[in-house]
Amino acid sequence: MTYWKYINYVLAAAFISVFLFMVLRSFKNDRLEKEIRRDGVYVNGTITAVVPGTPTTNGLVNITVDYYFIDDKGATLTREKVLTVVKTMDLNNYQVGATVPVIYLKTDSSKNVLKETKGLLDKN
């Protein structure tokens, strides 16, 4: 039963490891997104599925989007379960079959992001 006195250290190490993993992953994803936005290719993708969330009181709603696009080499790339925020008034623009702006990395088209809607963060 002497191992019980070390359980605090084990739990603390596990918590710190998970926390560091999440911070490092977030940092890596932010760097990749900045690189895509700085040196990316802009194309229009087509929405294949949309799942809207509950609207907030400030007029925004989280939506989960599945989309595909064709890169400059003619390859069709698909991305699923991409979470983004849109204005509640613009929710009707995000239907299956509608186009959505996509930015992908010139060197690797599998690394892509949705272009944010212009004016999304404007104060009304």
Order of alpha helices (4+ residues) and beta strands (2+ residues): alpha-beta-beta-beta-beta-beta
